[in-house]
Amino acid sequence: MIAVIDYGMGNLRSVSKAIEHVAPKADVRVTDDPSLVRAAERVVFPGQGAMPDCMRELRARGLYEAVIDAARDKPFLGICIGLQMLFDRSEEGDTAGLGVIAGHVRRFAHDLADAQGHKLKVPHMGWNEVEQRIAHPLWAGIAPNTRFYFVHSYYPVPADHALTAGVARYPAQFTCAAARENLFAVQFHPEKSAAAGLRLLANFTAWTP
Amino acid sequence: MSLAKRIIPCLDVNAGRVVKGVNFVGLRDAGDPVEIAGRYDEQGADELTFLDITASSDERDLILHIIEAVAAQVFIPFTVGGGVRSVNDVRRLLNAGADKVSINTAAVQNPQLVADAAGRYGAQCIVVAIDAKRVECNSDAMRVPGAGPLRWEVFTHGGRKATGIDALEWGRKMQELGAGEILLTSMDRDGTRVGFDLELTRAFSDSLEIPVIASGGVGNLEHLADGVLHGRADAVLAASIFHYGEYTVRQAKAFMAEKGIEVRL
């Protein structure tokens, strides 16, 4: 069973639909039940909205410990705010995260510009190239520098750069995928990234770390 | 290489069916939203926008079926707009599977709606649609202090109702209240096929921090490229040039790439 963790923040249908699409035989459950998260073989931790609200809702549903445990001992995929919450702390509302990955989450600056001097907008929204920094089963079949769909105003800064599995540029390079043992987490949205995103999700459903 | 400029086909939906002559070669049923969305996805569309033009309130919920069907089959972001009046409307569309909801007239009637919806679901899924029309400034008295000679006014109710609100000021206010992106339509150009109002697009893009989608007036591929190169739009939206099979999204991207615009190929 694959548990998609639901803590009441927005739409998780697209995540569960995409997983069902690539793994039609999988038993995918969108759940806020900590015991189901503990029983699952794999866990997907999505997220959208503001991180302070996400952390509050996670605690309110008693999911805090279950998520930390799952991130330590079974195939675990964090997506967007789901990645950000794994870190120690975020600048968004100066919020403490789960502390599964050492490091911080920072906001893009307000005065970003590209090489031509044109203003870059925040949120960073749209399709950007992802450079794979390590060989990893979740990158299998995905060409180098494939574009994935992003929408975010904050980005992670892992304390240990060896955990960076992928980077993107806006305009400075930032970590957009982090990996460690059974854990893989991405800032982009694989469920909205067409064929490449579906491939990453399919790789996750077959992954044996 | 960095973030790509987005190309977004827009589809009108009436009572749960896609309307306004979508014409792909070999399409079994031109009204089927899943088939049409799938076709645009295949062509490389970066996002899709559905505009619900259903007039009768008892047929309003039919859009939810479209959203569910598309969300189960097409894995690119899609926005739904039209008739969104409350946070509850936003919730229902997102729960059905929409990634973003666009708010237009209701934002003018109740700006707090934008703040409430963004506060609840995040700025990333709240698009504010602005229908803007040029105002002739024949005298200095009509000009906005500190602004250039050009002005645009916000219109609502599908462009039928003038509001007296300055469009650029309105855009800034929407950004402040939590809009994640602006869908900017020129009422002067909509349906004319003579190109975007580039001055309008540029004015918005230069003064806002959030992304701006240019809309209204596209008649050829040059217009799409102009929207990015001269209007500085982050994304370009078009309907008819794609629906009638004049151009595919792929052709549009190839053209823009030739012009030096970064696109997702």
Interface residues (C-beta under 8 A of the other chain):
Chain A: M9 G10 N11 R13 S14 K17 A18 H21 Q48 G49 A50 H110 D114 H118 K119 L120 K121 V122 P123 H124 M125 G126 W127 N128 E129 N145 R147 Y149 F150 V151 H152 S153 R169 Y170 P171 H189 E191 K192 S193 A194 G197 L198
Chain B: M1 S2 L3 A4 K5 R6 D41 D46 A71 A72 Q73 F75 I76 P77 L94 N95 A96 G97 A98 D99 G119 R120 Y121 G122 A123 Q124 C125 G180 E181 S205 D206 L208 E209 I210 P211 V212 R232 D234 A235 R264
